[in-house]
Amino acid sequence: MPAEDIKLPPEPSGKCSKALQDKISSLYEKMRREGLNLNRTIQNRKDFRNPSIYEKLIDFCSIDSHGSNFPTEIYNPYLWSKESYYDELDKVQKKEMEKREKDRKDKTKVNDKKRKSKWDSAPHASSLTTSITGTKSTVISAIGVISKKSK
């Protein structure tokens, strides 16, 4: 961007409060004498590392998090529907994950009720064998002892 395209806002009307002017002057003096770096000072503060500060700053400063500094002819961030933005995608993803978790829990409950061993279905296997081969099969009980016939 050429320098002639940059325009500064007009100077504010009225005077700065005495307390604010004193604070700015003292910070400026510290910066000159002690090499104070305000960016580094802010970044090293414990409350700056708070993960929820982003949302607080967005709300406090009334920042449009979907906005852009480009003119709308170059880039229009509102060209897409609301479903295209990360916050809507996040909502949809959370709903889907909750649904999957609920389905998984329901499936586990159903499986616990219906779970049977292979011995529970033995009579069906017997009738199936009889109908296919024409001979009757022997069903051995899962409980008890199998005695061996002596010769």
Chimera marker file (.cmm) of the C-alpha trace (Angstrom):
<marker_set name="trace">
<marker id="1" x="0.000" y="0.000" z="0.000" r="1" g="1" b="0" radius="0.5"/>
<marker id="2" x="1.490" y="3.362" z="-1.007" r="1" g="1" b="0" radius="0.5"/>
<marker id="3" x="2.188" y="5.863" z="1.790" r="1" g="1" b="0" radius="0.5"/>
<marker id="4" x="-0.151" y="8.448" z="0.245" r="1" g="1" b="0" radius="0.5"/>
<marker id="5" x="-3.103" y="6.053" z="0.725" r="1" g="1" b="0" radius="0.5"/>
<marker id="6" x="-2.568" y="5.951" z="4.506" r="1" g="1" b="0" radius="0.5"/>
<marker id="7" x="-4.708" y="8.490" z="6.324" r="1" g="1" b="0" radius="0.5"/>
<marker id="8" x="-4.541" y="9.229" z="10.022" r="1" g="1" b="0" radius="0.5"/>
<marker id="9" x="-7.731" y="9.870" z="11.979" r="1" g="1" b="0" radius="0.5"/>
<marker id="10" x="-8.360" y="13.440" z="13.093" r="1" g="1" b="0" radius="0.5"/>
<marker id="11" x="-6.874" y="14.639" z="16.374" r="1" g="1" b="0" radius="0.5"/>
<marker id="12" x="-9.290" y="14.116" z="19.260" r="1" g="1" b="0" radius="0.5"/>
<marker id="13" x="-11.035" y="17.187" z="20.604" r="1" g="1" b="0" radius="0.5"/>
<marker id="14" x="-10.499" y="18.104" z="24.245" r="1" g="1" b="0" radius="0.5"/>
<marker id="15" x="-7.642" y="17.296" z="26.577" r="1" g="1" b="0" radius="0.5"/>
<marker id="16" x="-6.452" y="14.007" z="28.067" r="1" g="1" b="0" radius="0.5"/>
<marker id="17" x="-7.117" y="13.537" z="31.795" r="1" g="1" b="0" radius="0.5"/>
<marker id="18" x="-4.234" y="14.384" z="34.119" r="1" g="1" b="0" radius="0.5"/>
<marker id="19" x="-4.059" y="10.817" z="35.535" r="1" g="1" b="0" radius="0.5"/>
<marker id="20" x="-3.839" y="9.260" z="32.067" r="1" g="1" b="0" radius="0.5"/>
<marker id="21" x="-1.255" y="11.793" z="30.902" r="1" g="1" b="0" radius="0.5"/>
<marker id="22" x="0.897" y="11.097" z="34.014" r="1" g="1" b="0" radius="0.5"/>
<marker id="23" x="0.679" y="7.335" z="33.441" r="1" g="1" b="0" radius="0.5"/>
<marker id="24" x="1.702" y="7.660" z="29.784" r="1" g="1" b="0" radius="0.5"/>
<marker id="25" x="4.565" y="10.012" z="30.701" r="1" g="1" b="0" radius="0.5"/>
<marker id="26" x="5.919" y="7.648" z="33.390" r="1" g="1" b="0" radius="0.5"/>
<marker id="27" x="5.743" y="4.652" z="31.025" r="1" g="1" b="0" radius="0.5"/>
<marker id="28" x="7.508" y="6.649" z="28.318" r="1" g="1" b="0" radius="0.5"/>
<marker id="29" x="10.285" y="7.616" z="30.766" r="1" g="1" b="0" radius="0.5"/>
<marker id="30" x="10.725" y="3.978" z="31.865" r="1" g="1" b="0" radius="0.5"/>
<marker id="31" x="10.896" y="2.950" z="28.234" r="1" g="1" b="0" radius="0.5"/>
<marker id="32" x="13.600" y="5.541" z="27.525" r="1" g="1" b="0" radius="0.5"/>
<marker id="33" x="15.689" y="5.054" z="30.687" r="1" g="1" b="0" radius="0.5"/>
<marker id="34" x="15.253" y="1.344" z="31.481" r="1" g="1" b="0" radius="0.5"/>
<marker id="35" x="14.475" y="-0.084" z="28.061" r="1" g="1" b="0" radius="0.5"/>
<marker id="36" x="10.930" y="-1.092" z="29.080" r="1" g="1" b="0" radius="0.5"/>
<marker id="37" x="9.203" y="-3.109" z="26.381" r="1" g="1" b="0" radius="0.5"/>
<marker id="38" x="5.437" y="-2.895" z="26.900" r="1" g="1" b="0" radius="0.5"/>
<marker id="39" x="4.681" y="-5.803" z="24.564" r="1" g="1" b="0" radius="0.5"/>
<marker id="40" x="7.037" y="-8.098" z="26.462" r="1" g="1" b="0" radius="0.5"/>
<marker id="41" x="5.679" y="-6.871" z="29.812" r="1" g="1" b="0" radius="0.5"/>
<marker id="42" x="2.100" y="-7.612" z="28.768" r="1" g="1" b="0" radius="0.5"/>
<marker id="43" x="3.025" y="-11.045" z="27.366" r="1" g="1" b="0" radius="0.5"/>
<marker id="44" x="4.817" y="-12.010" z="30.599" r="1" g="1" b="0" radius="0.5"/>
<marker id="45" x="1.829" y="-11.150" z="32.786" r="1" g="1" b="0" radius="0.5"/>
<marker id="46" x="0.042" y="-14.190" z="34.208" r="1" g="1" b="0" radius="0.5"/>
<marker id="47" x="-3.435" y="-12.842" z="33.419" r="1" g="1" b="0" radius="0.5"/>
<marker id="48" x="-2.429" y="-12.319" z="29.781" r="1" g="1" b="0" radius="0.5"/>
<marker id="49" x="-1.855" y="-16.081" z="29.435" r="1" g="1" b="0" radius="0.5"/>
<marker id="50" x="-5.439" y="-16.770" z="30.475" r="1" g="1" b="0" radius="0.5"/>
<marker id="51" x="-7.026" y="-18.828" z="27.654" r="1" g="1" b="0" radius="0.5"/>
<marker id="52" x="-10.356" y="-17.054" z="27.987" r="1" g="1" b="0" radius="0.5"/>
<marker id="53" x="-8.812" y="-13.612" z="27.459" r="1" g="1" b="0" radius="0.5"/>
<marker id="54" x="-9.339" y="-13.893" z="23.701" r="1" g="1" b="0" radius="0.5"/>
<marker id="55" x="-13.126" y="-13.948" z="24.021" r="1" g="1" b="0" radius="0.5"/>
<marker id="56" x="-12.994" y="-11.188" z="26.648" r="1" g="1" b="0" radius="0.5"/>
<marker id="57" x="-10.886" y="-8.970" z="24.376" r="1" g="1" b="0" radius="0.5"/>
<marker id="58" x="-13.151" y="-9.628" z="21.395" r="1" g="1" b="0" radius="0.5"/>
<marker id="59" x="-16.220" y="-8.638" z="23.439" r="1" g="1" b="0" radius="0.5"/>
<marker id="60" x="-14.580" y="-5.701" z="25.233" r="1" g="1" b="0" radius="0.5"/>
<marker id="61" x="-13.121" y="-4.167" z="22.071" r="1" g="1" b="0" radius="0.5"/>
<marker id="62" x="-16.175" y="-5.008" z="19.911" r="1" g="1" b="0" radius="0.5"/>
<marker id="63" x="-13.958" y="-6.756" z="17.368" r="1" g="1" b="0" radius="0.5"/>
<marker id="64" x="-15.555" y="-8.573" z="14.453" r="1" g="1" b="0" radius="0.5"/>
<marker id="65" x="-13.657" y="-11.869" z="14.554" r="1" g="1" b="0" radius="0.5"/>
<marker id="66" x="-14.890" y="-12.765" z="11.052" r="1" g="1" b="0" radius="0.5"/>
<marker id="67" x="-13.955" y="-9.391" z="9.580" r="1" g="1" b="0" radius="0.5"/>
<marker id="68" x="-11.110" y="-8.360" z="7.335" r="1" g="1" b="0" radius="0.5"/>
<marker id="69" x="-8.966" y="-5.301" z="6.676" r="1" g="1" b="0" radius="0.5"/>
<marker id="70" x="-9.301" y="-5.832" z="2.928" r="1" g="1" b="0" radius="0.5"/>
<marker id="71" x="-11.909" y="-3.939" z="0.927" r="1" g="1" b="0" radius="0.5"/>
<marker id="72" x="-14.978" y="-6.076" z="0.161" r="1" g="1" b="0" radius="0.5"/>
<marker id="73" x="-14.091" y="-6.008" z="-3.556" r="1" g="1" b="0" radius="0.5"/>
<marker id="74" x="-10.899" y="-7.944" z="-2.762" r="1" g="1" b="0" radius="0.5"/>
<marker id="75" x="-12.148" y="-10.168" z="0.067" r="1" g="1" b="0" radius="0.5"/>
<marker id="76" x="-15.629" y="-10.333" z="1.531" r="1" g="1" b="0" radius="0.5"/>
<marker id="77" x="-15.681" y="-12.515" z="4.651" r="1" g="1" b="0" radius="0.5"/>
<marker id="78" x="-19.497" y="-12.544" z="4.649" r="1" g="1" b="0" radius="0.5"/>
<marker id="79" x="-19.729" y="-14.140" z="1.226" r="1" g="1" b="0" radius="0.5"/>
<marker id="80" x="-20.371" y="-17.568" z="2.775" r="1" g="1" b="0" radius="0.5"/>
<marker id="81" x="-23.265" y="-18.721" z="4.942" r="1" g="1" b="0" radius="0.5"/>
<marker id="82" x="-22.924" y="-18.851" z="8.741" r="1" g="1" b="0" radius="0.5"/>
<marker id="83" x="-22.340" y="-22.634" z="8.600" r="1" g="1" b="0" radius="0.5"/>
<marker id="84" x="-18.935" y="-21.944" z="7.034" r="1" g="1" b="0" radius="0.5"/>
<marker id="85" x="-17.521" y="-20.209" z="10.102" r="1" g="1" b="0" radius="0.5"/>
<marker id="86" x="-15.582" y="-22.003" z="12.809" r="1" g="1" b="0" radius="0.5"/>
<marker id="87" x="-18.075" y="-21.294" z="15.604" r="1" g="1" b="0" radius="0.5"/>
<marker id="88" x="-20.967" y="-22.868" z="13.676" r="1" g="1" b="0" radius="0.5"/>
<marker id="89" x="-18.754" y="-25.763" z="12.600" r="1" g="1" b="0" radius="0.5"/>
<marker id="90" x="-17.821" y="-26.242" z="16.260" r="1" g="1" b="0" radius="0.5"/>
<marker id="91" x="-21.507" y="-26.396" z="17.286" r="1" g="1" b="0" radius="0.5"/>
<marker id="92" x="-22.301" y="-28.960" z="14.609" r="1" g="1" b="0" radius="0.5"/>
<marker id="93" x="-19.254" y="-31.030" z="15.533" r="1" g="1" b="0" radius="0.5"/>
<marker id="94" x="-20.192" y="-31.016" z="19.232" r="1" g="1" b="0" radius="0.5"/>
<marker id="95" x="-23.760" y="-32.126" z="18.427" r="1" g="1" b="0" radius="0.5"/>
<marker id="96" x="-22.429" y="-34.936" z="16.238" r="1" g="1" b="0" radius="0.5"/>
<marker id="97" x="-19.977" y="-36.094" z="18.927" r="1" g="1" b="0" radius="0.5"/>
<marker id="98" x="-22.750" y="-36.075" z="21.566" r="1" g="1" b="0" radius="0.5"/>
<marker id="99" x="-25.010" y="-38.076" z="19.226" r="1" g="1" b="0" radius="0.5"/>
<marker id="100" x="-22.264" y="-40.634" z="18.579" r="1" g="1" b="0" radius="0.5"/>
<marker id="101" x="-21.542" y="-40.943" z="22.302" r="1" g="1" b="0" radius="0.5"/>
<marker id="102" x="-25.255" y="-41.455" z="23.038" r="1" g="1" b="0" radius="0.5"/>
<marker id="103" x="-25.535" y="-44.052" z="20.249" r="1" g="1" b="0" radius="0.5"/>
<marker id="104" x="-22.477" y="-45.852" z="21.602" r="1" g="1" b="0" radius="0.5"/>
<marker id="105" x="-23.945" y="-45.959" z="25.112" r="1" g="1" b="0" radius="0.5"/>
<marker id="106" x="-27.330" y="-47.145" z="23.810" r="1" g="1" b="0" radius="0.5"/>
<marker id="107" x="-25.647" y="-49.852" z="21.742" r="1" g="1" b="0" radius="0.5"/>
<marker id="108" x="-23.672" y="-51.015" z="24.782" r="1" g="1" b="0" radius="0.5"/>
<marker id="109" x="-26.896" y="-51.259" z="26.817" r="1" g="1" b="0" radius="0.5"/>
<marker id="110" x="-28.641" y="-53.276" z="24.089" r="1" g="1" b="0" radius="0.5"/>
<marker id="111" x="-25.640" y="-55.588" z="23.679" r="1" g="1" b="0" radius="0.5"/>
<marker id="112" x="-25.489" y="-56.214" z="27.420" r="1" g="1" b="0" radius="0.5"/>
<marker id="113" x="-29.166" y="-57.259" z="27.421" r="1" g="1" b="0" radius="0.5"/>
<marker id="114" x="-28.961" y="-59.443" z="24.295" r="1" g="1" b="0" radius="0.5"/>
<marker id="115" x="-25.521" y="-60.981" z="24.805" r="1" g="1" b="0" radius="0.5"/>
<marker id="116" x="-25.750" y="-64.776" z="24.614" r="1" g="1" b="0" radius="0.5"/>
<marker id="117" x="-23.187" y="-67.481" z="24.298" r="1" g="1" b="0" radius="0.5"/>
<marker id="118" x="-22.970" y="-69.979" z="21.488" r="1" g="1" b="0" radius="0.5"/>
<marker id="119" x="-24.570" y="-72.553" z="23.777" r="1" g="1" b="0" radius="0.5"/>
<marker id="120" x="-27.752" y="-70.487" z="23.970" r="1" g="1" b="0" radius="0.5"/>
<marker id="121" x="-28.338" y="-71.070" z="20.261" r="1" g="1" b="0" radius="0.5"/>
<marker id="122" x="-27.529" y="-74.826" z="20.113" r="1" g="1" b="0" radius="0.5"/>
<marker id="123" x="-31.116" y="-76.065" z="19.553" r="1" g="1" b="0" radius="0.5"/>
<marker id="124" x="-31.367" y="-73.935" z="16.413" r="1" g="1" b="0" radius="0.5"/>
<marker id="125" x="-28.157" y="-75.439" z="15.082" r="1" g="1" b="0" radius="0.5"/>
<marker id="126" x="-29.575" y="-78.934" z="15.630" r="1" g="1" b="0" radius="0.5"/>
<marker id="127" x="-32.705" y="-78.284" z="13.603" r="1" g="1" b="0" radius="0.5"/>
<marker id="128" x="-30.635" y="-76.622" z="10.890" r="1" g="1" b="0" radius="0.5"/>
<marker id="129" x="-28.350" y="-79.657" z="10.619" r="1" g="1" b="0" radius="0.5"/>
<marker id="130" x="-31.336" y="-82.015" z="10.499" r="1" g="1" b="0" radius="0.5"/>
<marker id="131" x="-33.001" y="-80.066" z="7.684" r="1" g="1" b="0" radius="0.5"/>
<marker id="132" x="-29.853" y="-79.838" z="5.559" r="1" g="1" b="0" radius="0.5"/>
<marker id="133" x="-28.392" y="-83.351" z="5.930" r="1" g="1" b="0" radius="0.5"/>
<marker id="134" x="-31.534" y="-85.276" z="6.738" r="1" g="1" b="0" radius="0.5"/>
<marker id="135" x="-29.866" y="-86.837" z="9.777" r="1" g="1" b="0" radius="0.5"/>
<marker id="136" x="-30.375" y="-85.922" z="13.386" r="1" g="1" b="0" radius="0.5"/>
<marker id="137" x="-27.419" y="-84.351" z="15.175" r="1" g="1" b="0" radius="0.5"/>
<marker id="138" x="-26.469" y="-84.905" z="18.775" r="1" g="1" b="0" radius="0.5"/>
<marker id="139" x="-26.661" y="-81.902" z="21.084" r="1" g="1" b="0" radius="0.5"/>
<marker id="140" x="-24.221" y="-81.978" z="23.964" r="1" g="1" b="0" radius="0.5"/>
<marker id="141" x="-25.155" y="-79.929" z="27.013" r="1" g="1" b="0" radius="0.5"/>
<marker id="142" x="-22.727" y="-77.225" z="28.069" r="1" g="1" b="0" radius="0.5"/>
<marker id="143" x="-23.327" y="-78.099" z="31.711" r="1" g="1" b="0" radius="0.5"/>
<marker id="144" x="-22.328" y="-81.415" z="33.168" r="1" g="1" b="0" radius="0.5"/>
<marker id="145" x="-19.813" y="-84.145" z="32.476" r="1" g="1" b="0" radius="0.5"/>
<marker id="146" x="-19.468" y="-86.149" z="29.289" r="1" g="1" b="0" radius="0.5"/>
<marker id="147" x="-19.055" y="-89.782" z="30.182" r="1" g="1" b="0" radius="0.5"/>
<marker id="148" x="-17.015" y="-91.986" z="27.918" r="1" g="1" b="0" radius="0.5"/>
<marker id="149" x="-18.521" y="-95.353" z="27.019" r="1" g="1" b="0" radius="0.5"/>
<marker id="150" x="-16.307" y="-98.236" z="27.996" r="1" g="1" b="0" radius="0.5"/>
<marker id="151" x="-15.598" y="-100.943" z="25.408" r="1" g="1" b="0" radius="0.5"/>
<link id1="1" id2="2" r="1" g="1" b="0" radius="0.2"/>
<link id1="2" id2="3" r="1" g="1" b="0" radius="0.2"/>
<link id1="3" id2="4" r="1" g="1" b="0" radius="0.2"/>
<link id1="4" id2="5" r="1" g="1" b="0" radius="0.2"/>
<link id1="5" id2="6" r="1" g="1" b="0" radius="0.2"/>
<link id1="6" id2="7" r="1" g="1" b="0" radius="0.2"/>
<link id1="7" id2="8" r="1" g="1" b="0" radius="0.2"/>
<link id1="8" id2="9" r="1" g="1" b="0" radius="0.2"/>
<link id1="9" id2="10" r="1" g="1" b="0" radius="0.2"/>
<link id1="10" id2="11" r="1" g="1" b="0" radius="0.2"/>
<link id1="11" id2="12" r="1" g="1" b="0" radius="0.2"/>
<link id1="12" id2="13" r="1" g="1" b="0" radius="0.2"/>
<link id1="13" id2="14" r="1" g="1" b="0" radius="0.2"/>
<link id1="14" id2="15" r="1" g="1" b="0" radius="0.2"/>
<link id1="15" id2="16" r="1" g="1" b="0" radius="0.2"/>
<link id1="16" id2="17" r="1" g="1" b="0" radius="0.2"/>
<link id1="17" id2="18" r="1" g="1" b="0" radius="0.2"/>
<link id1="18" id2="19" r="1" g="1" b="0" radius="0.2"/>
<link id1="19" id2="20" r="1" g="1" b="0" radius="0.2"/>
<link id1="20" id2="21" r="1" g="1" b="0" radius="0.2"/>
<link id1="21" id2="22" r="1" g="1" b="0" radius="0.2"/>
<link id1="22" id2="23" r="1" g="1" b="0" radius="0.2"/>
<link id1="23" id2="24" r="1" g="1" b="0" radius="0.2"/>
<link id1="24" id2="25" r="1" g="1" b="0" radius="0.2"/>
<link id1="25" id2="26" r="1" g="1" b="0" radius="0.2"/>
<link id1="26" id2="27" r="1" g="1" b="0" radius="0.2"/>
<link id1="27" id2="28" r="1" g="1" b="0" radius="0.2"/>
<link id1="28" id2="29" r="1" g="1" b="0" radius="0.2"/>
<link id1="29" id2="30" r="1" g="1" b="0" radius="0.2"/>
<link id1="30" id2="31" r="1" g="1" b="0" radius="0.2"/>
<link id1="31" id2="32" r="1" g="1" b="0" radius="0.2"/>
<link id1="32" id2="33" r="1" g="1" b="0" radius="0.2"/>
<link id1="33" id2="34" r="1" g="1" b="0" radius="0.2"/>
<link id1="34" id2="35" r="1" g="1" b="0" radius="0.2"/>
<link id1="35" id2="36" r="1" g="1" b="0" radius="0.2"/>
<link id1="36" id2="37" r="1" g="1" b="0" radius="0.2"/>
<link id1="37" id2="38" r="1" g="1" b="0" radius="0.2"/>
<link id1="38" id2="39" r="1" g="1" b="0" radius="0.2"/>
<link id1="39" id2="40" r="1" g="1" b="0" radius="0.2"/>
<link id1="40" id2="41" r="1" g="1" b="0" radius="0.2"/>
<link id1="41" id2="42" r="1" g="1" b="0" radius="0.2"/>
<link id1="42" id2="43" r="1" g="1" b="0" radius="0.2"/>
<link id1="43" id2="44" r="1" g="1" b="0" radius="0.2"/>
<link id1="44" id2="45" r="1" g="1" b="0" radius="0.2"/>
<link id1="45" id2="46" r="1" g="1" b="0" radius="0.2"/>
<link id1="46" id2="47" r="1" g="1" b="0" radius="0.2"/>
<link id1="47" id2="48" r="1" g="1" b="0" radius="0.2"/>
<link id1="48" id2="49" r="1" g="1" b="0" radius="0.2"/>
<link id1="49" id2="50" r="1" g="1" b="0" radius="0.2"/>
<link id1="50" id2="51" r="1" g="1" b="0" radius="0.2"/>
<link id1="51" id2="52" r="1" g="1" b="0" radius="0.2"/>
<link id1="52" id2="53" r="1" g="1" b="0" radius="0.2"/>
<link id1="53" id2="54" r="1" g="1" b="0" radius="0.2"/>
<link id1="54" id2="55" r="1" g="1" b="0" radius="0.2"/>
<link id1="55" id2="56" r="1" g="1" b="0" radius="0.2"/>
<link id1="56" id2="57" r="1" g="1" b="0" radius="0.2"/>
<link id1="57" id2="58" r="1" g="1" b="0" radius="0.2"/>
<link id1="58" id2="59" r="1" g="1" b="0" radius="0.2"/>
<link id1="59" id2="60" r="1" g="1" b="0" radius="0.2"/>
<link id1="60" id2="61" r="1" g="1" b="0" radius="0.2"/>
<link id1="61" id2="62" r="1" g="1" b="0" radius="0.2"/>
<link id1="62" id2="63" r="1" g="1" b="0" radius="0.2"/>
<link id1="63" id2="64" r="1" g="1" b="0" radius="0.2"/>
<link id1="64" id2="65" r="1" g="1" b="0" radius="0.2"/>
<link id1="65" id2="66" r="1" g="1" b="0" radius="0.2"/>
<link id1="66" id2="67" r="1" g="1" b="0" radius="0.2"/>
<link id1="67" id2="68" r="1" g="1" b="0" radius="0.2"/>
<link id1="68" id2="69" r="1" g="1" b="0" radius="0.2"/>
<link id1="69" id2="70" r="1" g="1" b="0" radius="0.2"/>
<link id1="70" id2="71" r="1" g="1" b="0" radius="0.2"/>
<link id1="71" id2="72" r="1" g="1" b="0" radius="0.2"/>
<link id1="72" id2="73" r="1" g="1" b="0" radius="0.2"/>
<link id1="73" id2="74" r="1" g="1" b="0" radius="0.2"/>
<link id1="74" id2="75" r="1" g="1" b="0" radius="0.2"/>
<link id1="75" id2="76" r="1" g="1" b="0" radius="0.2"/>
<link id1="76" id2="77" r="1" g="1" b="0" radius="0.2"/>
<link id1="77" id2="78" r="1" g="1" b="0" radius="0.2"/>
<link id1="78" id2="79" r="1" g="1" b="0" radius="0.2"/>
<link id1="79" id2="80" r="1" g="1" b="0" radius="0.2"/>
<link id1="80" id2="81" r="1" g="1" b="0" radius="0.2"/>
<link id1="81" id2="82" r="1" g="1" b="0" radius="0.2"/>
<link id1="82" id2="83" r="1" g="1" b="0" radius="0.2"/>
<link id1="83" id2="84" r="1" g="1" b="0" radius="0.2"/>
<link id1="84" id2="85" r="1" g="1" b="0" radius="0.2"/>
<link id1="85" id2="86" r="1" g="1" b="0" radius="0.2"/>
<link id1="86" id2="87" r="1" g="1" b="0" radius="0.2"/>
<link id1="87" id2="88" r="1" g="1" b="0" radius="0.2"/>
<link id1="88" id2="89" r="1" g="1" b="0" radius="0.2"/>
<link id1="89" id2="90" r="1" g="1" b="0" radius="0.2"/>
<link id1="90" id2="91" r="1" g="1" b="0" radius="0.2"/>
<link id1="91" id2="92" r="1" g="1" b="0" radius="0.2"/>
<link id1="92" id2="93" r="1" g="1" b="0" radius="0.2"/>
<link id1="93" id2="94" r="1" g="1" b="0" radius="0.2"/>
<link id1="94" id2="95" r="1" g="1" b="0" radius="0.2"/>
<link id1="95" id2="96" r="1" g="1" b="0" radius="0.2"/>
<link id1="96" id2="97" r="1" g="1" b="0" radius="0.2"/>
<link id1="97" id2="98" r="1" g="1" b="0" radius="0.2"/>
<link id1="98" id2="99" r="1" g="1" b="0" radius="0.2"/>
<link id1="99" id2="100" r="1" g="1" b="0" radius="0.2"/>
<link id1="100" id2="101" r="1" g="1" b="0" radius="0.2"/>
<link id1="101" id2="102" r="1" g="1" b="0" radius="0.2"/>
<link id1="102" id2="103" r="1" g="1" b="0" radius="0.2"/>
<link id1="103" id2="104" r="1" g="1" b="0" radius="0.2"/>
<link id1="104" id2="105" r="1" g="1" b="0" radius="0.2"/>
<link id1="105" id2="106" r="1" g="1" b="0" radius="0.2"/>
<link id1="106" id2="107" r="1" g="1" b="0" radius="0.2"/>
<link id1="107" id2="108" r="1" g="1" b="0" radius="0.2"/>
<link id1="108" id2="109" r="1" g="1" b="0" radius="0.2"/>
<link id1="109" id2="110" r="1" g="1" b="0" radius="0.2"/>
<link id1="110" id2="111" r="1" g="1" b="0" radius="0.2"/>
<link id1="111" id2="112" r="1" g="1" b="0" radius="0.2"/>
<link id1="112" id2="113" r="1" g="1" b="0" radius="0.2"/>
<link id1="113" id2="114" r="1" g="1" b="0" radius="0.2"/>
<link id1="114" id2="115" r="1" g="1" b="0" radius="0.2"/>
<link id1="115" id2="116" r="1" g="1" b="0" radius="0.2"/>
<link id1="116" id2="117" r="1" g="1" b="0" radius="0.2"/>
<link id1="117" id2="118" r="1" g="1" b="0" radius="0.2"/>
<link id1="118" id2="119" r="1" g="1" b="0" radius="0.2"/>
<link id1="119" id2="120" r="1" g="1" b="0" radius="0.2"/>
<link id1="120" id2="121" r="1" g="1" b="0" radius="0.2"/>
<link id1="121" id2="122" r="1" g="1" b="0" radius="0.2"/>
<link id1="122" id2="123" r="1" g="1" b="0" radius="0.2"/>
<link id1="123" id2="124" r="1" g="1" b="0" radius="0.2"/>
<link id1="124" id2="125" r="1" g="1" b="0" radius="0.2"/>
<link id1="125" id2="126" r="1" g="1" b="0" radius="0.2"/>
<link id1="126" id2="127" r="1" g="1" b="0" radius="0.2"/>
<link id1="127" id2="128" r="1" g="1" b="0" radius="0.2"/>
<link id1="128" id2="129" r="1" g="1" b="0" radius="0.2"/>
<link id1="129" id2="130" r="1" g="1" b="0" radius="0.2"/>
<link id1="130" id2="131" r="1" g="1" b="0" radius="0.2"/>
<link id1="131" id2="132" r="1" g="1" b="0" radius="0.2"/>
<link id1="132" id2="133" r="1" g="1" b="0" radius="0.2"/>
<link id1="133" id2="134" r="1" g="1" b="0" radius="0.2"/>
<link id1="134" id2="135" r="1" g="1" b="0" radius="0.2"/>
<link id1="135" id2="136" r="1" g="1" b="0" radius="0.2"/>
<link id1="136" id2="137" r="1" g="1" b="0" radius="0.2"/>
<link id1="137" id2="138" r="1" g="1" b="0" radius="0.2"/>
<link id1="138" id2="139" r="1" g="1" b="0" radius="0.2"/>
<link id1="139" id2="140" r="1" g="1" b="0" radius="0.2"/>
<link id1="140" id2="141" r="1" g="1" b="0" radius="0.2"/>
<link id1="141" id2="142" r="1" g="1" b="0" radius="0.2"/>
<link id1="142" id2="143" r="1" g="1" b="0" radius="0.2"/>
<link id1="143" id2="144" r="1" g="1" b="0" radius="0.2"/>
<link id1="144" id2="145" r="1" g="1" b="0" radius="0.2"/>
<link id1="145" id2="146" r="1" g="1" b="0" radius="0.2"/>
<link id1="146" id2="147" r="1" g="1" b="0" radius="0.2"/>
<link id1="147" id2="148" r="1" g="1" b="0" radius="0.2"/>
<link id1="148" id2="149" r="1" g="1" b="0" radius="0.2"/>
<link id1="149" id2="150" r="1" g="1" b="0" radius="0.2"/>
<link id1="150" id2="151" r="1" g="1" b="0" radius="0.2"/>
</marker_set>
